[in-house]
Amino acid sequence: MSTLVEPPDKDEVKKFLPPYRPQYPLDPAYGPVTKAQHIAPSLIGPELRKMIDNSTAKSRDVIKRAWKAYSKVSGSEYPAFIECLGMDDAEIALVTMGAYAKDVMYVARKLKRQGVKTDVVRLRYFRPFPHEELTETLKNAKAVGMIDFSYAYGSPNSSSVLFNDVKSSLYEGGSRPPLMDFMFVGGREPSVEHFEQAFRLLQKRANRVPSEKQVVWPTLRGEDS
């Protein structure tokens, strides 16, 4: 289903983003530049990787500051890492990313009107992974599912990349709700019916109904063996 998008106007963009001036242009007029050169581990390889690790950790504060700055320009407030409908009374939640989150939210609102205590948690950033925010948001959930379009080949449970990261984050939390993984891999278009099916299966897990499968492929043709 289609989703309305309200992009910022050109003046807002100019206020928020400075003119793009690459630090190291790939242009002979600026002199020779080496890019993507090999770094020997015996020299500074591990140290460089640690610098990247430190920078990734520090990026969390940069992301928060950037969204606060953008809210002043646009007049709209946006959460830095997690967007959700409201987990105050939700018992089940689907965690997802990207454009299809709007379709999942549409289904969640429909089920809420039917009395199902559900919510959608949309991750706005995958790296750095918002494990602290996610753990806090899902602390009262009775069952959590993941909607993902990637496959971590050979991973535990033969599940998705997102599933393993969410599972790792919740492991250290006080509550460890039952988890399910709904994999939409291979490029086949999902429908709102598929997302509703995911919510219904998750609702059974919240009610302690045993599930035959922890990982489900909703768009698969034929038997899910």
N, C-alpha and C positions, 0 to 999 in steps of 0.2 A: 504494500500500500504506500501511497505517496505521502510525504511529510512537508509541510510548509517550512520554508527557511527565510529568515529575515537577516540578510547580510548587512553589515555596517556600511554607511555611506563613505564616499571617498575622503571627505574631510576628517571623519573620525579616524580613519586608517592613517592619514597623514599626521594627525596629532599623536597617535600612539606609537607608530613605527618611524624611526628616523630613516633618511635616505640610505639605500643599501650601498655600502662601500666595502667591497671585499678587502680583507687585510692583506691577502697575498694573491693578487690577480694573476691568472694564467695568461700573461701577455708579455711578449718580449720587450715591450716598451718599459716595463717595470723591472727589468733585469731577470736573471735566471732564478727559477724556483724549483725546488725538489718536493714532490708530493708522494705520499705513500711509500716512503723509502723503508728498506729493511732495517730493523734494529736488532742487533745481536743480543741474545739473552745474557751473554757473558759481560755485556757492557751495562746497558740501562733497561733492558727488557722488562724485568719484574717491577722495577721502580716506576717505569712509565705506566704500566698497568695499574699500579697502586695509585698513581696520580689520577688516572681516569676514574678509579673506584671512589676516591675522595671527592672528585668533582661531581660525580653522579649523586652522592649523598648530599652534597651542598646544594644541588639543583632544586631540592625540595623547597628551600626557603626562597630561591629565585622564582620558582613557579608561583608561590603564594604572593610574592610582591608584584609579579607581573599581572596577575589577575586582579589584584587590588587597584593597580594603576589603570588597567583597562576599564574597570567598573567606573572610575571617575570620568573617563573620556566618554564612554558609551551610555552611562546612566543606568546600566543593568548589572545586577549582581550575579556572579557565576561562582559555584563552588570550585575549589582548586583541583581536587582529586576525585571526588565521588559525587554523583548525581543520583538521587533516588526520589521516589514518590512520597515517602514518609514511613519509617519503620516503627512508629510508636506502638501500634497494636498488631503489626504483621507477624504471622507465624511461619510463613514460607516466603522465600525470596529467590529470585533468579538473578544471577550476576552475569553481566555481559559487557560488551564494548561496541563502539561503532554505531553506524547508522541504523541497524536493525533494532537497536535498543528502543527506538520510538515505537516500533510495532509491538515489542514485548510490553512496553508500558501501556499501549492501547488495550491489550488483552488483560493486563493486571487491573486496569480501571473497570473493565467490564466485569471481571470476577469480583471485584470489591463491591460492586452494586448488587451482586448476588449473595453477598455475605461472606465471601472467602477473604480471609485476612492475609493478603499477599502484598508483595512489593517487588520492585525492580531496583537493582543496584547497578548503575552504569559507571564503569571505570573510565575516567577521562584521561588517565595516563597509565600505561602498562609498565614503563620504566621511567623514573624509579617506581617500583610497585608500592601502592599505598596500603601497606599491610596494617599499619596502626589504625588508620581510618576505617579500613574494612573490618577489622576485628571488633572495633567499637560499634559499628553499624549493625553487625550481625550477631551481637552478643545474646540477644533474646530469641533468635530464630530457632524454630523447631526442626526445620529442614531447609537445606540450601542447595540450589542447582546452578549449574553453569551452562550458559549458551555460548558456544565457541565455534569458530570456523577454521581452527588449526588443529593439527594432529601431531602429538609428540610420539613418534614411532618408537615402539619398544619400551615406553614408559610404564610405571606401575598402573595396573588396571587397563592398559592400552587406551589411555585417556588423552584429553586435550592439554595444551600448554597452560591455558587459563586454569583448568581444574587443578593441576598440580601446584600452581602458585597459590591459589586460594586455600587449598588443603594445607599447604605448608604454613600459611599465615595463621589459620585457625587452630593449628596444632598446639601453639603456645598459649592460646586463649583459655579463659576459664570454662567455656562451654564448647563442646565439639558436636555440633548437630550432624545428623545423617546427611551425606552429600550424594548428589547425582550429577552426571555429566551428560549433556545433550549436544551431540556433535553434528554440525551441519557442514561437512567437509565435501570437497570434490566439486564445488561450484553450483550444485543444484539449488534452485531458488526455494527458500522456505516460505511458508504461509503463516497467517495468524492462527490457523487451525493447528499447525505444528507447535506453536508456542503455547496454545491453550492445552494441548496434550501434555506438554512438559509440566505446566502448572498442576494439572490433575494428577499426574504421577507423583509429583513432589508432595501434593496434599496427602496422598496415601502414606508416604514415608513419614510425614509429620504425625499421622495418626497411628504410627507404629505398625502399619501393614507391611509385611516383608516384601521386598522387591526382588524379582528374578535377576535383574541387571542393574548394576550401578552406572554403567555407561550405555547410553541409548543413541542410536543413529536414526532420527525421525524420518529423514528423507530417503532412506535406503529402500531400494526396490528388492523384493524378495525377503527371504528369511534372514534375520539378524542373528547369525550363529556365532 
